[in-house]
């Protein structure tokens, strides 16, 4: 163990020896486990957007949001706080991200492969997302050029390995909750066409990027994660929370003109890719049993296409309920139907957002500073270094069992809480 690692352990007071004794394979990668872990069901992922804002060091503006850039290695890397190792220790087999493409967070030649290599070593499936917060990125809600260019740049930044995607990559999340585009001032006339045009053109752009760069799809799936709002699909054929988007995609792939779009990829090729590679996704804060029952009663129209929960929020739920929900999801996924599993929202409390967003972290940040990030930046934010603070497995702003979210996840997934950057208080 190197000196920097020992110093982090001392600073955070983490009980690494006792954790290692409880789960000896949970704190280090195992090359023999790489491929078997990637193939396993159920999906047990953690959403990761651990921006370096805290009560000890508040952010005056939004830090760069692409967590894969090498400047954040002090947070996710094994020589730093070891966030990825913490996910593995909890029992996770995947990590969901949001702004991995499209923010131009690194110069040409600076790679994201460090994050991908570390995740692969730990047996974590990586689900990178395309930055999709701003409708302005897609003129007229046509995301073809934007996604094609963003994915192409990603291939030059470590997302490809030879003629394939990097082996850690499992699923590309093209858009996150694009149904809110229909409320954007640019969506004129307001309506579902904006969200659907964005989604079908993003799919088209991804396929074009793979073709242009000679990258084979391999095992990599594609998805859009819709909100759990109650909406009517663009073709009027289905109404339901989240599932409206599942029907939107069926309608647009069959005939993109329903959203005022004309596909550039050969239509038969696009339809084949959709059939073989698409998985349906939704985000939700609702109780699992409600989500399961609502989605299941209508899912025959979408089967056998798999579906998953891209954000399991469990807002305001205590430790026993979160544990029970995750265990029930595991059992449901193991039944051999269409459900894959879920990504728990989210690894760290979002201090930069405040309010109700504080409720979702598995970990809060303590007041012990263990180091600094490297220079992190993107096309919106100048390069800067930020403090890196220890994680705490109890959310101090939530009382009792409500603040033990990490413990609930570990109990459900057969993992443990506590590695080099974590205090258990």
KAKA-V299149 format. One record per residue. RES is the residue in three letters. PSI is psi in degrees with one decimal (999 if undefined). BURIAL is 1 if it has 9 or more other C-alpha atoms within 8 Angstrom, else 0. D_FIRST is the distance of its C-alpha to the first C-alpha in whole Angstrom. Layout:
RES:PSI:BURIAL:D_FIRST ; RES:PSI:BURIAL:D_FIRST
This chain:
UNK:129.0:0:0 ; UNK:167.5:0:4 ; UNK:-38.2:0:7 ; UNK:-36.3:0:8 ; UNK:-43.2:1:6 ; UNK:-40.5:1:7 ; UNK:-39.2:0:10 ; UNK:-42.8:1:11 ; UNK:-45.1:1:11 ; UNK:-42.1:0:13 ; UNK:-42.2:0:15 ; UNK:-14.0:1:16 ; UNK:24.6:0:16 ; UNK:142.5:1:15 ; UNK:72.0:1:15 ; UNK:-39.8:1:12 ; UNK:-44.6:0:12 ; UNK:-35.1:0:16 ; UNK:-45.2:1:16 ; UNK:-35.2:1:14 ; UNK:-34.4:0:16 ; UNK:-34.5:0:19 ; UNK:77.9:1:18 ; UNK:-25.6:1:15 ; UNK:-2.9:0:16 ; UNK:-10.3:1:16 ; UNK:0.9:1:13 ; UNK:152.9:0:12 ; UNK:154.1:1:15 ; UNK:111.3:1:17 ; UNK:-29.5:0:19 ; UNK:-19.1:0:22 ; UNK:-10.5:1:22 ; UNK:-57.6:1:23 ; UNK:-36.2:0:27 ; UNK:-37.5:0:28 ; UNK:-38.9:1:26 ; UNK:-27.5:1:28 ; UNK:-8.4:0:31 ; UNK:147.0:0:31 ; UNK:151.2:0:33 ; UNK:162.3:1:33 ; UNK:126.4:1:32 ; UNK:85.0:1:29 ; UNK:162.7:1:28 ; UNK:128.9:1:27 ; UNK:134.0:1:29 ; UNK:113.2:1:26 ; UNK:55.3:1:28 ; UNK:72.4:1:25 ; UNK:143.5:1:27 ; UNK:53.8:1:26 ; UNK:140.7:1:29 ; UNK:172.0:1:28 ; UNK:-33.0:0:31 ; UNK:-29.2:0:29 ; UNK:77.8:0:29 ; UNK:154.2:1:32 ; UNK:133.0:1:33 ; UNK:-18.7:0:36 ; UNK:168.7:0:36 ; UNK:123.0:0:35 ; UNK:167.0:1:31 ; UNK:136.9:1:31 ; UNK:-4.6:1:30 ; UNK:102.0:1:29 ; UNK:-12.1:1:25 ; UNK:-14.2:1:24 ; UNK:146.9:1:25 ; UNK:-21.8:1:22 ; UNK:-23.0:1:22 ; UNK:8.1:1:21 ; UNK:-28.5:1:18 ; UNK:-22.9:1:16 ; UNK:-55.2:1:18 ; UNK:-16.0:1:17 ; UNK:159.1:1:14 ; UNK:-18.2:1:11 ; UNK:-2.8:0:10 ; UNK:-130.1:1:12 ; UNK:-22.0:1:14 ; UNK:45.2:1:14 ; UNK:-41.4:1:17 ; UNK:-40.0:1:18 ; UNK:-34.2:1:15 ; UNK:-40.3:1:17 ; UNK:-45.6:1:20 ; UNK:-40.6:1:19 ; UNK:-35.2:1:18 ; UNK:-22.1:1:22 ; UNK:9.6:1:23 ; UNK:152.2:1:24 ; UNK:12.9:1:25 ; UNK:159.9:1:26 ; UNK:127.1:1:26 ; UNK:135.4:1:29 ; UNK:169.0:1:29 ; UNK:-34.1:1:32 ; UNK:40.9:1:33 ; UNK:-24.5:1:31 ; UNK:143.8:1:34 ; UNK:-15.2:1:37 ; UNK:-3.2:1:35 ; UNK:53.4:0:35 ; UNK:-9.6:1:31 ; UNK:153.4:1:30 ; UNK:159.1:0:32 ; UNK:133.3:0:33 ; UNK:-12.9:0:30 ; UNK:122.8:0:28 ; UNK:152.6:1:26 ; UNK:4.9:1:25 ; UNK:-23.1:1:23 ; UNK:-47.4:1:20 ; UNK:-46.6:1:21 ; UNK:-41.5:1:23 ; UNK:-43.1:1:20 ; UNK:-43.6:1:17 ; UNK:-41.9:1:20 ; UNK:-40.9:1:21 ; UNK:-35.6:1:18 ; UNK:-1.9:1:18 ; UNK:28.0:1:22 ; UNK:121.2:1:23 ; UNK:132.3:1:26 ; UNK:128.6:1:27 ; UNK:79.1:1:30 ; UNK:147.3:1:31 ; UNK:151.5:1:34 ; UNK:131.1:1:36 ; UNK:120.8:1:37 ; UNK:28.5:1:40 ; UNK:-28.4:0:41 ; UNK:122.7:0:44 ; UNK:-22.5:1:47 ; UNK:-21.8:0:48 ; UNK:-24.2:0:45 ; UNK:90.7:1:48 ; UNK:127.0:0:51 ; UNK:23.1:0:54 ; UNK:23.3:1:51 ; UNK:106.6:1:50 ; UNK:7.9:1:47 ; UNK:-56.9:1:47 ; UNK:-42.6:1:47 ; UNK:-49.1:1:44 ; UNK:-41.8:1:42 ; UNK:-45.8:1:43 ; UNK:-41.2:1:41 ; UNK:-43.4:1:38 ; UNK:-40.0:1:37 ; UNK:-42.7:1:38 ; UNK:-37.8:1:36 ; UNK:-38.2:1:33 ; UNK:-32.8:1:34 ; UNK:-9.4:1:33 ; UNK:18.8:1:30 ; UNK:-2.8:1:28 ; UNK:-4.4:1:30 ; UNK:152.6:1:31 ; UNK:103.8:1:30 ; UNK:-124.1:0:33 ; UNK:16.1:0:36 ; UNK:168.2:1:34 ; UNK:155.7:1:32 ; UNK:137.8:1:29 ; UNK:-16.3:0:28 ; UNK:-23.7:1:26 ; UNK:128.3:1:29 ; UNK:-36.2:1:31 ; UNK:134.8:1:34 ; UNK:122.1:1:35 ; UNK:103.1:1:36 ; UNK:-39.4:1:39 ; UNK:149.5:1:40 ; UNK:113.6:1:40 ; UNK:54.0:1:43 ; UNK:-7.8:1:45 ; UNK:-21.8:1:48 ; UNK:-8.6:0:48 ; UNK:-29.5:1:49 ; UNK:-11.4:1:52 ; UNK:-1.5:0:52 ; UNK:141.2:0:51 ; UNK:-22.7:0:54 ; UNK:-13.1:0:54 ; UNK:89.9:1:55 ; UNK:120.9:0:59 ; UNK:150.4:0:60 ; UNK:139.2:0:58 ; UNK:175.7:0:57 ; UNK:-16.2:1:55 ; UNK:-32.2:1:55 ; UNK:-48.6:1:53 ; UNK:-38.5:1:50 ; UNK:-40.1:1:51 ; UNK:-41.2:1:52 ; UNK:-43.2:1:48 ; UNK:-47.7:1:47 ; UNK:-34.6:1:49 ; UNK:-31.3:1:49 ; UNK:-42.8:1:45 ; UNK:-45.7:1:45 ; UNK:-43.2:1:47 ; UNK:-38.4:1:45 ; UNK:-46.1:1:42 ; UNK:-38.2:1:44 ; UNK:-38.4:1:45 ; UNK:-43.8:1:42 ; UNK:-42.8:1:41 ; UNK:-46.8:1:44 ; UNK:-36.3:0:44 ; UNK:1.5:0:41 ; UNK:34.5:0:41 ; UNK:124.8:1:38 ; UNK:142.5:1:39 ; UNK:-32.7:1:38 ; UNK:-131.3:0:37 ; UNK:-1.9:0:36 ; UNK:123.3:1:35 ; UNK:174.0:1:38 ; UNK:148.9:1:39 ; UNK:166.3:1:40 ; UNK:135.2:1:41 ; UNK:113.9:1:40 ; UNK:158.4:1:43 ; UNK:169.6:1:44 ; UNK:22.0:1:45 ; UNK:152.2:0:49 ; UNK:114.7:1:52 ; UNK:163.6:1:54 ; UNK:135.4:1:56 ; UNK:160.1:1:55 ; UNK:-29.2:1:57 ; UNK:2.3:0:59 ; UNK:10.2:0:60 ; UNK:-19.0:0:59 ; UNK:137.9:1:57 ; UNK:131.0:1:56 ; UNK:156.8:1:53 ; UNK:120.9:1:49 ; UNK:-47.0:1:47 ; UNK:-16.9:1:49 ; UNK:-38.1:1:51 ; UNK:-31.1:1:49 ; UNK:-43.0:1:48 ; UNK:-35.6:1:52 ; UNK:-45.8:1:52 ; UNK:-39.0:1:50 ; UNK:-44.2:0:52 ; UNK:-43.5:1:55 ; UNK:-35.6:1:54 ; UNK:-34.9:1:53 ; UNK:-39.0:0:56 ; UNK:97.3:0:58 ; UNK:-16.8:1:56 ; UNK:-15.5:0:59 ; UNK:-24.7:1:59 ; UNK:14.6:1:56 ; UNK:32.7:0:58 ; UNK:147.6:1:56 ; UNK:118.4:0:57 ; UNK:143.3:1:54 ; UNK:-35.3:0:53 ; UNK:147.1:1:51 ; UNK:130.0:0:54 ; UNK:-42.1:0:55 ; UNK:-37.3:0:54 ; UNK:-44.1:0:51 ; UNK:-43.5:1:50 ; UNK:-36.3:1:51 ; UNK:-43.6:0:50 ; UNK:-41.3:1:46 ; UNK:-44.8:1:47 ; UNK:-38.5:0:48 ; UNK:-23.8:0:45 ; UNK:-12.1:1:42 ; UNK:139.5:1:43 ; UNK:141.8:1:41 ; UNK:141.3:1:43 ; UNK:148.3:1:41 ; UNK:153.5:1:41 ; UNK:145.1:1:40 ; UNK:148.1:1:41 ; UNK:-2.5:1:40 ; UNK:158.2:1:43 ; UNK:143.3:0:43 ; UNK:-43.8:0:41 ; UNK:-36.1:0:45 ; UNK:-46.0:0:47 ; UNK:-48.7:1:45 ; UNK:-47.4:0:45 ; UNK:-39.8:0:49 ; UNK:-45.3:0:50 ; UNK:-42.3:1:48 ; UNK:-35.9:0:49 ; UNK:-17.7:0:53 ; UNK:-2.0:0:53 ; UNK:-12.9:0:50 ; UNK:-30.6:0:53 ; UNK:-18.4:0:54 ; UNK:-17.8:0:50 ; UNK:145.3:0:49 ; UNK:24.1:0:48 ; UNK:127.9:1:46 ; UNK:159.5:1:42 ; UNK:157.1:1:41 ; UNK:164.9:1:38 ; UNK:115.8:1:38 ; UNK:-24.4:1:36 ; UNK:110.3:1:35 ; UNK:102.8:1:36 ; UNK:-38.5:1:36 ; UNK:45.1:1:37 ; UNK:125.0:0:38 ; UNK:14.8:0:39 ; UNK:138.9:0:38 ; UNK:170.2:1:37 ; UNK:-48.2:1:34 ; UNK:-35.6:0:36 ; UNK:-43.3:0:38 ; UNK:-45.1:1:35 ; UNK:-46.2:1:34 ; UNK:-42.2:1:37 ; UNK:-47.4:1:37 ; UNK:-37.3:1:34 ; UNK:-39.8:1:35 ; UNK:-39.5:0:39 ; UNK:-44.0:1:37 ; UNK:-48.0:1:35 ; UNK:-39.4:0:38 ; UNK:-40.7:1:41 ; UNK:-33.7:1:39 ; UNK:-8.8:1:38 ; UNK:-10.0:0:42 ; UNK:15.3:0:43 ; UNK:-144.1:0:44 ; UNK:-13.2:1:44 ; UNK:132.1:1:41 ; UNK:-35.4:1:37 ; UNK:-155.6:1:35 ; UNK:159.8:1:34 ; UNK:123.7:1:32 ; UNK:133.7:1:31 ; UNK:116.1:1:32 ; UNK:174.9:1:29 ; UNK:-48.8:1:26 ; UNK:145.0:1:26 ; UNK:136.5:1:29 ; UNK:80.4:1:31 ; UNK:-30.1:1:32 ; UNK:-18.4:1:34 ; UNK:-37.0:0:36 ; UNK:-167.6:0:37 ; UNK:-140.9:0:40 ; UNK:-20.8:0:39 ; UNK:-17.7:1:36 ; UNK:-16.3:1:34 ; UNK:-11.9:1:35 ; UNK:-11.4:1:33 ; UNK:144.3:1:29 ; UNK:-33.5:1:27 ; UNK:145.0:1:25 ; UNK:176.7:1:26 ; UNK:134.3:1:24 ; UNK:-169.3:1:24 ; UNK:11.1:0:24 ; UNK:116.6:0:21 ; UNK:125.1:0:20 ; UNK:-3.2:1:16 ; UNK:-161.7:0:17 ; UNK:153.3:1:20 ; UNK:167.9:1:21 ; UNK:-168.6:1:22 ; UNK:121.3:0:26 ; UNK:142.1:1:27 ; UNK:169.5:1:31 ; UNK:-174.7:1:33 ; UNK:-13.6:0:37 ; UNK:-21.4:0:38 ; UNK:126.5:1:35 ; UNK:154.7:0:34 ; UNK:140.3:0:31 ; UNK:155.4:0:29 ; UNK:147.6:1:26 ; UNK:153.4:0:25 ; UNK:146.3:1:23 ; UNK:125.6:1:20 ; UNK:154.5:1:20 ; UNK:150.7:1:19 ; UNK:151.5:1:20 ; UNK:133.8:1:23 ; UNK:-0.1:1:24 ; UNK:128.7:1:27 ; UNK:107.9:1:30 ; UNK:-18.3:0:31 ; UNK:-1.2:0:34 ; UNK:134.9:0:35 ; UNK:142.8:0:36 ; UNK:-129.0:0:35 ; UNK:-19.3:1:35 ; UNK:-26.5:1:35 ; UNK:4.5:1:32 ; UNK:51.2:1:30 ; UNK:-42.1:1:30 ; UNK:-39.7:1:26 ; UNK:-36.3:1:27 ; UNK:-43.0:1:30 ; UNK:-46.2:1:28 ; UNK:-40.7:1:25 ; UNK:-39.4:1:28 ; UNK:-36.2:1:30 ; UNK:6.7:1:28 ; UNK:29.9:0:26 ; UNK:-163.1:1:23 ; UNK:160.0:1:21 ; UNK:129.6:1:20 ; UNK:108.5:1:17 ; UNK:-158.7:1:14 ; UNK:-23.5:1:11 ; UNK:21.4:1:14 ; UNK:136.7:1:17 ; UNK:149.5:1:19 ; UNK:-1.5:1:22 ; UNK:999:0:25
